[in-house]
Amino acid sequence: MNLIEKLEARSGAMKVAELCELLGVDDKHIYRMAARGSLPSFHVGGAIRFDPQEVAKWLRLKYGPDETTGRKRPERIGPSRGVGQRIA
């Protein structure tokens, strides 16, 4: 099962630590990307959460087809427009 399939199989909001473990990155990196709006996120009170379905969509958008293998290759991940939503 690949990373996107793992995300799509999940239900419920993910915490920063869960996403860090899955993506293999530091929590500060996740917080920065969420604050810039380059990683889809939302807030519940003071806590930041991630919808695994939205993160899977985001990952799919960040990969383009590789003409030689037909597989998707990584693209540089840069900031996108928008800011995470807040839920009171």
Jmol script that loads the backbone (N, CA, C; Angstrom):
load data "model"
ATOM      1  N   MET A   1       0.855  -1.177   0.000  1.00  0.00           N
ATOM      2  CA  MET A   1       0.000   0.000   0.000  1.00  0.00           C
ATOM      3  C   MET A   1       0.899   1.238   0.000  1.00  0.00           C
ATOM      4  N   ASN A   2       0.675   2.149  -0.945  1.00  0.00           N
ATOM      5  CA  ASN A   2       1.505   3.349  -0.991  1.00  0.00           C
ATOM      6  C   ASN A   2       0.967   4.420  -0.036  1.00  0.00           C
ATOM      7  N   LEU A   3       1.703   5.514   0.059  1.00  0.00           N
ATOM      8  CA  LEU A   3       1.380   6.580   0.997  1.00  0.00           C
ATOM      9  C   LEU A   3      -0.019   7.145   0.767  1.00  0.00           C
ATOM     10  N   ILE A   4      -0.356   7.430  -0.476  1.00  0.00           N
ATOM     11  CA  ILE A   4      -1.670   8.008  -0.775  1.00  0.00           C
ATOM     12  C   ILE A   4      -2.780   7.030  -0.411  1.00  0.00           C
ATOM     13  N   GLU A   5      -2.584   5.763  -0.706  1.00  0.00           N
ATOM     14  CA  GLU A   5      -3.587   4.753  -0.350  1.00  0.00           C
ATOM     15  C   GLU A   5      -3.742   4.657   1.165  1.00  0.00           C
ATOM     16  N   LYS A   6      -2.641   4.767   1.893  1.00  0.00           N
ATOM     17  CA  LYS A   6      -2.718   4.747   3.365  1.00  0.00           C
ATOM     18  C   LYS A   6      -3.549   5.913   3.868  1.00  0.00           C
ATOM     19  N   LEU A   7      -3.325   7.091   3.294  1.00  0.00           N
ATOM     20  CA  LEU A   7      -4.099   8.268   3.698  1.00  0.00           C
ATOM     21  C   LEU A   7      -5.571   8.088   3.369  1.00  0.00           C
ATOM     22  N   GLU A   8      -5.864   7.599   2.172  1.00  0.00           N
ATOM     23  CA  GLU A   8      -7.254   7.428   1.744  1.00  0.00           C
ATOM     24  C   GLU A   8      -7.982   6.383   2.568  1.00  0.00           C
ATOM     25  N   ALA A   9      -7.265   5.440   3.147  1.00  0.00           N
ATOM     26  CA  ALA A   9      -7.884   4.396   3.969  1.00  0.00           C
ATOM     27  C   ALA A   9      -8.197   4.886   5.382  1.00  0.00           C
ATOM     28  N   ARG A  10      -7.627   6.012   5.767  1.00  0.00           N
ATOM     29  CA  ARG A  10      -7.829   6.542   7.120  1.00  0.00           C
ATOM     30  C   ARG A  10      -9.159   7.271   7.222  1.00  0.00           C
ATOM     31  N   SER A  11      -9.670   7.314   8.430  1.00  0.00           N
ATOM     32  CA  SER A  11     -10.859   8.126   8.691  1.00  0.00           C
ATOM     33  C   SER A  11     -10.576   8.976   9.914  1.00  0.00           C
ATOM     34  N   GLY A  12     -11.220  10.096   9.990  1.00  0.00           N
ATOM     35  CA  GLY A  12     -11.010  10.996  11.113  1.00  0.00           C
ATOM     36  C   GLY A  12      -9.813  11.901  10.897  1.00  0.00           C
ATOM     37  N   ALA A  13      -9.809  12.999  11.616  1.00  0.00           N
ATOM     38  CA  ALA A  13      -8.744  13.985  11.490  1.00  0.00           C
ATOM     39  C   ALA A  13      -7.430  13.448  12.046  1.00  0.00           C
ATOM     40  N   MET A  14      -6.341  13.871  11.433  1.00  0.00           N
ATOM     41  CA  MET A  14      -5.005  13.451  11.866  1.00  0.00           C
ATOM     42  C   MET A  14      -4.339  14.572  12.648  1.00  0.00           C
ATOM     43  N   LYS A  15      -3.558  14.192  13.639  1.00  0.00           N
ATOM     44  CA  LYS A  15      -2.767  15.139  14.411  1.00  0.00           C
ATOM     45  C   LYS A  15      -1.426  15.344  13.714  1.00  0.00           C
ATOM     46  N   VAL A  16      -0.735  16.403  14.102  1.00  0.00           N
ATOM     47  CA  VAL A  16       0.573  16.717  13.525  1.00  0.00           C
ATOM     48  C   VAL A  16       1.523  15.529  13.670  1.00  0.00           C
ATOM     49  N   ALA A  17       1.584  14.931  14.846  1.00  0.00           N
ATOM     50  CA  ALA A  17       2.511  13.812  15.085  1.00  0.00           C
ATOM     51  C   ALA A  17       2.225  12.637  14.150  1.00  0.00           C
ATOM     52  N   GLU A  18       0.954  12.363  13.892  1.00  0.00           N
ATOM     53  CA  GLU A  18       0.591  11.266  12.993  1.00  0.00           C
ATOM     54  C   GLU A  18       1.046  11.552  11.563  1.00  0.00           C
ATOM     55  N   LEU A  19       0.851  12.793  11.127  1.00  0.00           N
ATOM     56  CA  LEU A  19       1.249  13.160   9.778  1.00  0.00           C
ATOM     57  C   LEU A  19       2.775  13.176   9.648  1.00  0.00           C
ATOM     58  N   CYS A  20       3.462  13.624  10.686  1.00  0.00           N
ATOM     59  CA  CYS A  20       4.929  13.606  10.687  1.00  0.00           C
ATOM     60  C   CYS A  20       5.452  12.194  10.509  1.00  0.00           C
ATOM     61  N   GLU A  21       4.888  11.272  11.244  1.00  0.00           N
ATOM     62  CA  GLU A  21       5.326   9.875  11.160  1.00  0.00           C
ATOM     63  C   GLU A  21       5.060   9.306   9.764  1.00  0.00           C
ATOM     64  N   LEU A  22       3.905   9.590   9.235  1.00  0.00           N
ATOM     65  CA  LEU A  22       3.532   9.062   7.925  1.00  0.00           C
ATOM     66  C   LEU A  22       4.398   9.639   6.805  1.00  0.00           C
ATOM     67  N   LEU A  23       4.667  10.951   6.872  1.00  0.00           N
ATOM     68  CA  LEU A  23       5.444  11.610   5.824  1.00  0.00           C
ATOM     69  C   LEU A  23       6.947  11.559   6.077  1.00  0.00           C
ATOM     70  N   GLY A  24       7.330  11.235   7.303  1.00  0.00           N
ATOM     71  CA  GLY A  24       8.749  11.155   7.636  1.00  0.00           C
ATOM     72  C   GLY A  24       9.434  12.504   7.700  1.00  0.00           C
ATOM     73  N   VAL A  25       8.724  13.495   8.221  1.00  0.00           N
ATOM     74  CA  VAL A  25       9.292  14.834   8.358  1.00  0.00           C
ATOM     75  C   VAL A  25       9.133  15.332   9.790  1.00  0.00           C
ATOM     76  N   ASP A  26       9.846  16.381  10.111  1.00  0.00           N
ATOM     77  CA  ASP A  26       9.821  17.001  11.432  1.00  0.00           C
ATOM     78  C   ASP A  26       8.516  17.771  11.636  1.00  0.00           C
ATOM     79  N   ASP A  27       8.062  17.849  12.874  1.00  0.00           N
ATOM     80  CA  ASP A  27       6.814  18.563  13.164  1.00  0.00           C
ATOM     81  C   ASP A  27       6.898  20.046  12.802  1.00  0.00           C
ATOM     82  N   LYS A  28       8.070  20.649  12.940  1.00  0.00           N
ATOM     83  CA  LYS A  28       8.218  22.068  12.587  1.00  0.00           C
ATOM     84  C   LYS A  28       7.956  22.280  11.099  1.00  0.00           C
ATOM     85  N   HIS A  29       8.362  21.322  10.298  1.00  0.00           N
ATOM     86  CA  HIS A  29       8.124  21.399   8.853  1.00  0.00           C
ATOM     87  C   HIS A  29       6.620  21.379   8.564  1.00  0.00           C
ATOM     88  N   ILE A  30       5.901  20.494   9.238  1.00  0.00           N
ATOM     89  CA  ILE A  30       4.443  20.399   9.057  1.00  0.00           C
ATOM     90  C   ILE A  30       3.766  21.691   9.499  1.00  0.00           C
ATOM     91  N   TYR A  31       4.164  22.211  10.665  1.00  0.00           N
ATOM     92  CA  TYR A  31       3.573  23.459  11.155  1.00  0.00           C
ATOM     93  C   TYR A  31       3.815  24.617  10.182  1.00  0.00           C
ATOM     94  N   ARG A  32       5.038  24.719   9.642  1.00  0.00           N
ATOM     95  CA  ARG A  32       5.357  25.797   8.695  1.00  0.00           C
ATOM     96  C   ARG A  32       4.516  25.676   7.422  1.00  0.00           C
ATOM     97  N   MET A  33       4.423  24.472   6.883  1.00  0.00           N
ATOM     98  CA  MET A  33       3.653  24.277   5.654  1.00  0.00           C
ATOM     99  C   MET A  33       2.171  24.594   5.875  1.00  0.00           C
ATOM    100  N   ALA A  34       1.647  24.182   7.006  1.00  0.00           N
ATOM    101  CA  ALA A  34       0.238  24.466   7.319  1.00  0.00           C
ATOM    102  C   ALA A  34       0.020  25.965   7.494  1.00  0.00           C
ATOM    103  N   ALA A  35       0.946  26.643   8.171  1.00  0.00           N
ATOM    104  CA  ALA A  35       0.822  28.086   8.395  1.00  0.00           C
ATOM    105  C   ALA A  35       0.878  28.857   7.085  1.00  0.00           C
ATOM    106  N   ARG A  36       1.696  28.397   6.135  1.00  0.00           N
ATOM    107  CA  ARG A  36       1.795  29.045   4.816  1.00  0.00           C
ATOM    108  C   ARG A  36       0.592  28.733   3.937  1.00  0.00           C
ATOM    109  N   GLY A  37      -0.163  27.704   4.306  1.00  0.00           N
ATOM    110  CA  GLY A  37      -1.301  27.302   3.491  1.00  0.00           C
ATOM    111  C   GLY A  37      -0.911  26.357   2.371  1.00  0.00           C
ATOM    112  N   SER A  38       0.332  25.851   2.408  1.00  0.00           N
ATOM    113  CA  SER A  38       0.767  24.942   1.351  1.00  0.00           C
ATOM    114  C   SER A  38       0.379  23.498   1.641  1.00  0.00           C
ATOM    115  N   LEU A  39      -0.061  23.221   2.840  1.00  0.00           N
ATOM    116  CA  LEU A  39      -0.534  21.897   3.230  1.00  0.00           C
ATOM    117  C   LEU A  39      -1.946  22.069   3.775  1.00  0.00           C
ATOM    118  N   PRO A  40      -2.942  21.364   3.225  1.00  0.00           N
ATOM    119  CA  PRO A  40      -4.321  21.565   3.688  1.00  0.00           C
ATOM    120  C   PRO A  40      -4.477  21.167   5.152  1.00  0.00           C
ATOM    121  N   SER A  41      -5.040  22.090   5.920  1.00  0.00           N
ATOM    122  CA  SER A  41      -5.220  21.865   7.350  1.00  0.00           C
ATOM    123  C   SER A  41      -6.410  22.661   7.852  1.00  0.00           C
ATOM    124  N   PHE A  42      -6.794  22.379   9.072  1.00  0.00           N
ATOM    125  CA  PHE A  42      -7.843  23.159   9.729  1.00  0.00           C
ATOM    126  C   PHE A  42      -7.555  23.196  11.212  1.00  0.00           C
ATOM    127  N   HIS A  43      -8.166  24.144  11.892  1.00  0.00           N
ATOM    128  CA  HIS A  43      -7.956  24.303  13.329  1.00  0.00           C
ATOM    129  C   HIS A  43      -9.219  23.945  14.093  1.00  0.00           C
ATOM    130  N   VAL A  44      -9.027  23.284  15.199  1.00  0.00           N
ATOM    131  CA  VAL A  44     -10.108  23.008  16.141  1.00  0.00           C
ATOM    132  C   VAL A  44      -9.638  23.637  17.441  1.00  0.00           C
ATOM    133  N   GLY A  45     -10.226  24.789  17.755  1.00  0.00           N
ATOM    134  CA  GLY A  45      -9.712  25.548  18.888  1.00  0.00           C
ATOM    135  C   GLY A  45      -8.284  25.958  18.576  1.00  0.00           C
ATOM    136  N   GLY A  46      -7.339  25.622  19.449  1.00  0.00           N
ATOM    137  CA  GLY A  46      -5.938  25.946  19.220  1.00  0.00           C
ATOM    138  C   GLY A  46      -5.151  24.826  18.570  1.00  0.00           C
ATOM    139  N   ALA A  47      -5.808  23.717  18.260  1.00  0.00           N
ATOM    140  CA  ALA A  47      -5.108  22.559  17.695  1.00  0.00           C
ATOM    141  C   ALA A  47      -5.249  22.520  16.179  1.00  0.00           C
ATOM    142  N   ILE A  48      -4.191  22.106  15.510  1.00  0.00           N
ATOM    143  CA  ILE A  48      -4.225  21.970  14.060  1.00  0.00           C
ATOM    144  C   ILE A  48      -4.467  20.504  13.713  1.00  0.00           C
ATOM    145  N   ARG A  49      -5.321  20.277  12.724  1.00  0.00           N
ATOM    146  CA  ARG A  49      -5.655  18.918  12.297  1.00  0.00           C
ATOM    147  C   ARG A  49      -5.616  18.839  10.781  1.00  0.00           C
ATOM    148  N   PHE A  50      -5.539  17.606  10.279  1.00  0.00           N
ATOM    149  CA  PHE A  50      -5.431  17.355   8.850  1.00  0.00           C
ATOM    150  C   PHE A  50      -6.450  16.302   8.451  1.00  0.00           C
ATOM    151  N   ASP A  51      -7.187  16.585   7.377  1.00  0.00           N
ATOM    152  CA  ASP A  51      -8.123  15.620   6.820  1.00  0.00           C
ATOM    153  C   ASP A  51      -7.306  14.708   5.912  1.00  0.00           C
ATOM    154  N   PRO A  52      -7.220  13.414   6.212  1.00  0.00           N
ATOM    155  CA  PRO A  52      -6.379  12.530   5.396  1.00  0.00           C
ATOM    156  C   PRO A  52      -6.782  12.501   3.923  1.00  0.00           C
ATOM    157  N   GLN A  53      -8.064  12.673   3.627  1.00  0.00           N
ATOM    158  CA  GLN A  53      -8.523  12.691   2.236  1.00  0.00           C
ATOM    159  C   GLN A  53      -7.982  13.932   1.504  1.00  0.00           C
ATOM    160  N   GLU A  54      -7.979  15.065   2.199  1.00  0.00           N
ATOM    161  CA  GLU A  54      -7.456  16.297   1.604  1.00  0.00           C
ATOM    162  C   GLU A  54      -5.949  16.228   1.425  1.00  0.00           C
ATOM    163  N   VAL A  55      -5.246  15.632   2.375  1.00  0.00           N
ATOM    164  CA  VAL A  55      -3.798  15.478   2.250  1.00  0.00           C
ATOM    165  C   VAL A  55      -3.484  14.549   1.077  1.00  0.00           C
ATOM    166  N   ALA A  56      -4.280  13.497   0.899  1.00  0.00           N
ATOM    167  CA  ALA A  56      -4.088  12.584  -0.236  1.00  0.00           C
ATOM    168  C   ALA A  56      -4.291  13.331  -1.551  1.00  0.00           C
ATOM    169  N   LYS A  57      -5.330  14.168  -1.643  1.00  0.00           N
ATOM    170  CA  LYS A  57      -5.568  14.967  -2.857  1.00  0.00           C
ATOM    171  C   LYS A  57      -4.396  15.905  -3.112  1.00  0.00           C
ATOM    172  N   TRP A  58      -3.904  16.540  -2.046  1.00  0.00           N
ATOM    173  CA  TRP A  58      -2.774  17.463  -2.141  1.00  0.00           C
ATOM    174  C   TRP A  58      -1.542  16.735  -2.684  1.00  0.00           C
ATOM    175  N   LEU A  59      -1.277  15.533  -2.177  1.00  0.00           N
ATOM    176  CA  LEU A  59      -0.133  14.764  -2.659  1.00  0.00           C
ATOM    177  C   LEU A  59      -0.287  14.407  -4.134  1.00  0.00           C
ATOM    178  N   ARG A  60      -1.496  14.035  -4.541  1.00  0.00           N
ATOM    179  CA  ARG A  60      -1.740  13.702  -5.944  1.00  0.00           C
ATOM    180  C   ARG A  60      -1.463  14.902  -6.852  1.00  0.00           C
ATOM    181  N   LEU A  61      -1.832  16.096  -6.398  1.00  0.00           N
ATOM    182  CA  LEU A  61      -1.603  17.309  -7.190  1.00  0.00           C
ATOM    183  C   LEU A  61      -0.124  17.663  -7.284  1.00  0.00           C
ATOM    184  N   LYS A  62       0.655  17.241  -6.314  1.00  0.00           N
ATOM    185  CA  LYS A  62       2.074  17.570  -6.289  1.00  0.00           C
ATOM    186  C   LYS A  62       2.928  16.629  -7.119  1.00  0.00           C
ATOM    187  N   TYR A  63       2.336  15.615  -7.697  1.00  0.00           N
ATOM    188  CA  TYR A  63       3.058  14.648  -8.520  1.00  0.00           C
ATOM    189  C   TYR A  63       2.517  14.697  -9.939  1.00  0.00           C
ATOM    190  N   GLY A  64       3.421  14.701 -10.904  1.00  0.00           N
ATOM    191  CA  GLY A  64       3.035  14.692 -12.305  1.00  0.00           C
ATOM    192  C   GLY A  64       3.486  13.396 -12.952  1.00  0.00           C
ATOM    193  N   PRO A  65       2.932  13.024 -14.084  1.00  0.00           N
ATOM    194  CA  PRO A  65       3.320  11.769 -14.723  1.00  0.00           C
ATOM    195  C   PRO A  65       4.758  11.804 -15.233  1.00  0.00           C
ATOM    196  N   ASP A  66       5.439  10.705 -15.092  1.00  0.00           N
ATOM    197  CA  ASP A  66       6.785  10.516 -15.632  1.00  0.00           C
ATOM    198  C   ASP A  66       6.623   9.800 -16.965  1.00  0.00           C
ATOM    199  N   GLU A  67       7.000  10.460 -18.045  1.00  0.00           N
ATOM    200  CA  GLU A  67       6.776   9.923 -19.388  1.00  0.00           C
ATOM    201  C   GLU A  67       7.516   8.608 -19.628  1.00  0.00           C
ATOM    202  N   THR A  68       8.662   8.408 -18.982  1.00  0.00           N
ATOM    203  CA  THR A  68       9.456   7.207 -19.256  1.00  0.00           C
ATOM    204  C   THR A  68       8.910   5.964 -18.575  1.00  0.00           C
ATOM    205  N   THR A  69       8.345   6.114 -17.391  1.00  0.00           N
ATOM    206  CA  THR A  69       7.878   4.940 -16.656  1.00  0.00           C
ATOM    207  C   THR A  69       6.368   4.874 -16.524  1.00  0.00           C
ATOM    208  N   GLY A  70       5.688   6.001 -16.782  1.00  0.00           N
ATOM    209  CA  GLY A  70       4.251   6.032 -16.572  1.00  0.00           C
ATOM    210  C   GLY A  70       3.899   6.240 -15.108  1.00  0.00           C
ATOM    211  N   ARG A  71       4.937   6.235 -14.243  1.00  0.00           N
ATOM    212  CA  ARG A  71       4.707   6.461 -12.811  1.00  0.00           C
ATOM    213  C   ARG A  71       4.753   7.949 -12.532  1.00  0.00           C
ATOM    214  N   LYS A  72       4.291   8.324 -11.379  1.00  0.00           N
ATOM    215  CA  LYS A  72       4.305   9.724 -11.007  1.00  0.00           C
ATOM    216  C   LYS A  72       5.623  10.062 -10.348  1.00  0.00           C
ATOM    217  N   ARG A  73       6.167  11.238 -10.683  1.00  0.00           N
ATOM    218  CA  ARG A  73       7.431  11.653 -10.095  1.00  0.00           C
ATOM    219  C   ARG A  73       7.199  12.867  -9.203  1.00  0.00           C
ATOM    220  N   PRO A  74       8.044  13.059  -8.207  1.00  0.00           N
ATOM    221  CA  PRO A  74       7.857  14.196  -7.296  1.00  0.00           C
ATOM    222  C   PRO A  74       8.121  15.523  -7.990  1.00  0.00           C
ATOM    223  N   GLU A  75       7.399  16.497  -7.553  1.00  0.00           N
ATOM    224  CA  GLU A  75       7.548  17.856  -8.037  1.00  0.00           C
ATOM    225  C   GLU A  75       7.936  18.688  -6.830  1.00  0.00           C
ATOM    226  N   ARG A  76       8.652  19.756  -7.025  1.00  0.00           N
ATOM    227  CA  ARG A  76       9.024  20.607  -5.896  1.00  0.00           C
ATOM    228  C   ARG A  76       7.754  21.126  -5.247  1.00  0.00           C
ATOM    229  N   ILE A  77       7.686  20.989  -3.953  1.00  0.00           N
ATOM    230  CA  ILE A  77       6.504  21.431  -3.221  1.00  0.00           C
ATOM    231  C   ILE A  77       6.739  22.847  -2.746  1.00  0.00           C
ATOM    232  N   GLY A  78       5.948  23.754  -3.261  1.00  0.00           N
ATOM    233  CA  GLY A  78       6.080  25.153  -2.889  1.00  0.00           C
ATOM    234  C   GLY A  78       4.806  25.634  -2.231  1.00  0.00           C
ATOM    235  N   PRO A  79       4.835  26.834  -1.705  1.00  0.00           N
ATOM    236  CA  PRO A  79       3.641  27.370  -1.039  1.00  0.00           C
ATOM    237  C   PRO A  79       2.507  27.565  -2.033  1.00  0.00           C
ATOM    238  N   SER A  80       1.322  27.302  -1.579  1.00  0.00           N
ATOM    239  CA  SER A  80       0.142  27.556  -2.401  1.00  0.00           C
ATOM    240  C   SER A  80      -0.650  28.690  -1.768  1.00  0.00           C
ATOM    241  N   ARG A  81      -1.617  29.152  -2.482  1.00  0.00           N
ATOM    242  CA  ARG A  81      -2.432  30.248  -1.953  1.00  0.00           C
ATOM    243  C   ARG A  81      -3.460  29.696  -0.979  1.00  0.00           C
ATOM    244  N   GLY A  82      -3.846  30.534  -0.046  1.00  0.00           N
ATOM    245  CA  GLY A  82      -4.886  30.135   0.902  1.00  0.00           C
ATOM    246  C   GLY A  82      -4.304  29.841   2.271  1.00  0.00           C
ATOM    247  N   VAL A  83      -5.183  29.846   3.229  1.00  0.00           N
ATOM    248  CA  VAL A  83      -4.793  29.598   4.604  1.00  0.00           C
ATOM    249  C   VAL A  83      -5.738  28.562   5.176  1.00  0.00           C
ATOM    250  N   GLY A  84      -5.256  27.747   6.088  1.00  0.00           N
ATOM    251  CA  GLY A  84      -6.095  26.732   6.710  1.00  0.00           C
ATOM    252  C   GLY A  84      -7.349  27.346   7.329  1.00  0.00           C
ATOM    253  N   GLN A  85      -8.405  26.587   7.321  1.00  0.00           N
ATOM    254  CA  GLN A  85      -9.669  27.050   7.881  1.00  0.00           C
ATOM    255  C   GLN A  85      -9.639  26.915   9.394  1.00  0.00           C
ATOM    256  N   ARG A  86     -10.428  27.712  10.054  1.00  0.00           N
ATOM    257  CA  ARG A  86     -10.581  27.600  11.500  1.00  0.00           C
ATOM    258  C   ARG A  86     -11.997  27.122  11.793  1.00  0.00           C
ATOM    259  N   ILE A  87     -12.091  26.194  12.710  1.00  0.00           N
ATOM    260  CA  ILE A  87     -13.390  25.717  13.176  1.00  0.00           C
ATOM    261  C   ILE A  87     -13.470  26.061  14.643  1.00  0.00           C
ATOM    262  N   ALA A  88     -14.481  26.800  15.009  1.00  0.00           N
ATOM    263  CA  ALA A  88     -14.614  27.260  16.401  1.00  0.00           C
ATOM    264  C   ALA A  88     -15.087  26.162  17.307  1.00  0.00           C
TER     265      ALA A  88
END
end "model"
wireframe off; spacefill off
backbone 0.3
color backbone group
